[in-house]
């Protein structure tokens, strides 16, 4: 009898040991990972004056959460997504679509490393101090993007790819120079050009829980609401390669207040003009109207005009940025540019003469689809 009890106890112990060592997989097949890839359009963004090409080392911070019932759970919290070839985007720890979630929401900022604080559950962002040194790449903030399980017929693995649209949140500036008709037969050379007293450092903030369908950005397009707080640091911008003696060609279309050229959003340089500053990324800011030599933003240009005896006369002029008129000021209301706003492309036109400089500006939306990024979450 004692032997049977011992055997029974030994058998029970063996069963208990087996039960303790058994591991049951809750989700043996994790399903489709949340990945990143490139949009079908060519990936381009404004970068380093005059170049609009894609760089393999571009990256962004991604934030986001999933909704399970009424509970938000952070899924991405500033993870860096990067590429080595412009096509394949990777991050360190894969995340998988949760079949128990009803939706996912994503936010992102490019390039990575800009933010001082971020809330992955609201998309409220505050940046570190950002310095615009004259060779900055573009700064982009993605629309809030929500993916619902119903979009994939009840299964996240079914809806394939979802793209995030990134918006330009800095400003873009070009400067074009042309000759007045009176100088048609004269040789005109620009020897110096500079944007002076420009605020070059500040911080960016993105509002929480913006909704693309109902919220308009300062740039006038739907997307994240971005505000900039300028610092006190000011600096000077010039052409990337400097200006020593750039000859301005003859001919070209006249710049007049009732002329809204260029008609194409892709062509900001009228015939006969020369682009001296091309795709300069700057911090949005309001122009100082005090016309103070050391405080107010201005554009200074020096140029030479040939004379009959073979000599040259030198002219230097300064234009306050707050005085630039919009070229589509058809009602003669003397509408001023006043500021550089987020997501806007400003083209400043100077027409040189022997005794005056005519200055105008056009303002265009900085088109996301041609100069911005599209990323895919799949």
BELVEN-V807468 format. One record per backbone hydrogen bond with DSSP energy under -1.0 kcal/mol. CO is the residue of the C=O (numbers start at 0). NH is the residue of the N-H. E is the energy in kcal/mol with one decimal. If there is no record, write none. Layout:
CO&NH&E + CO&NH&E
This chain:
0&4&-2.1 + 1&5&-2.0 + 2&6&-2.4 + 3&7&-2.8 + 4&8&-2.6 + 5&9&-2.3 + 6&10&-2.3 + 7&11&-2.4 + 8&12&-2.4 + 9&13&-2.1 + 10&14&-2.3 + 11&15&-2.6 + 12&16&-2.4 + 13&17&-2.3 + 14&18&-2.4 + 15&19&-2.2 + 16&20&-1.4 + 31&96&-1.8 + 34&377&-1.7 + 35&88&-1.2 + 36&375&-2.2 + 45&137&-1.3 + 50&46&-1.7 + 54&57&-1.5 + 59&80&-2.8 + 60&108&-2.0 + 61&77&-1.8 + 61&78&-1.0 + 62&106&-3.0 + 63&74&-2.9 + 63&75&-1.6 + 64&104&-2.6 + 65&72&-2.4 + 66&101&-3.3 + 67&70&-2.0 + 70&67&-2.5 + 72&65&-2.5 + 75&63&-2.4 + 78&61&-2.2 + 80&59&-1.8 + 81&89&-2.6 + 89&81&-2.3 + 94&33&-3.3 + 97&100&-1.6 + 101&148&-2.7 + 102&66&-2.8 + 103&146&-3.2 + 104&64&-1.9 + 105&144&-2.1 + 106&62&-3.0 + 107&141&-2.5 + 108&60&-2.6 + 109&139&-3.0 + 113&127&-3.1 + 116&125&-2.3 + 118&121&-1.3 + 118&122&-2.9 + 121&208&-3.0 + 123&118&-1.5 + 124&205&-2.7 + 125&115&-3.2 + 125&116&-2.1 + 129&201&-1.6 + 138&168&-2.0 + 139&109&-2.7 + 140&166&-2.7 + 144&105&-2.7 + 146&103&-2.6 + 147&150&-1.5 + 148&151&-1.8 + 148&153&-1.5 + 149&152&-1.6 + 151&154&-1.1 + 154&157&-2.1 + 161&376&-3.3 + 163&374&-1.8 + 164&142&-2.9 + 166&140&-2.1 + 169&342&-2.5 + 170&281&-2.6 + 171&345&-3.5 + 172&279&-2.5 + 173&347&-2.9 + 174&275&-2.6 + 174&276&-1.4 + 175&349&-2.6 + 176&273&-2.9 + 177&351&-2.9 + 179&182&-2.1 + 180&183&-1.6 + 182&185&-1.3 + 186&305&-2.3 + 187&247&-2.7 + 188&303&-3.0 + 189&245&-2.5 + 191&301&-2.4 + 193&299&-2.8 + 194&236&-2.6 + 195&297&-1.9 + 197&234&-2.5 + 199&131&-3.3 + 200&230&-3.1 + 201&129&-3.2 + 202&228&-2.7 + 203&126&-2.9 + 204&226&-2.5 + 205&124&-1.3 + 210&213&-1.4 + 210&214&-2.7 + 214&222&-1.3 + 216&219&-2.2 + 220&216&-2.7 + 224&206&-2.2 + 226&204&-2.5 + 228&202&-2.0 + 232&199&-2.1 + 234&197&-2.2 + 236&194&-3.3 + 238&241&-1.5 + 245&189&-2.9 + 255&258&-1.7 + 263&266&-1.3 + 269&272&-1.9 + 273&176&-2.4 + 276&174&-2.6 + 277&49&-1.2 + 279&172&-2.2 + 281&170&-2.4 + 284&339&-2.8 + 291&295&-2.6 + 296&320&-2.0 + 297&195&-3.2 + 298&318&-2.7 + 299&193&-2.1 + 300&316&-2.6 + 301&190&-2.6 + 301&191&-1.5 + 302&314&-3.0 + 303&188&-2.5 + 304&312&-2.5 + 306&309&-1.9 + 310&306&-2.4 + 312&304&-2.4 + 314&302&-2.7 + 316&300&-2.7 + 318&298&-3.0 + 319&322&-1.9 + 320&323&-1.2 + 323&336&-2.1 + 324&360&-2.0 + 325&328&-1.4 + 327&329&-2.5 + 328&331&-1.5 + 334&325&-2.0 + 336&338&-1.3 + 337&286&-2.7 + 339&284&-1.2 + 340&343&-1.4 + 342&365&-2.6 + 343&171&-2.3 + 344&363&-2.3 + 345&173&-2.5 + 346&361&-2.2 + 347&175&-3.2 + 348&359&-2.0 + 349&177&-2.4 + 350&357&-2.4 + 351&179&-2.4 + 355&352&-1.4 + 357&350&-2.7 + 359&348&-3.3 + 360&326&-2.3 + 361&346&-2.4 + 363&344&-3.4 + 364&366&-1.3 + 366&370&-2.0 + 367&371&-1.5 + 372&165&-1.7 + 373&38&-1.4 + 374&163&-2.8 + 375&36&-1.3 + 376&161&-2.1
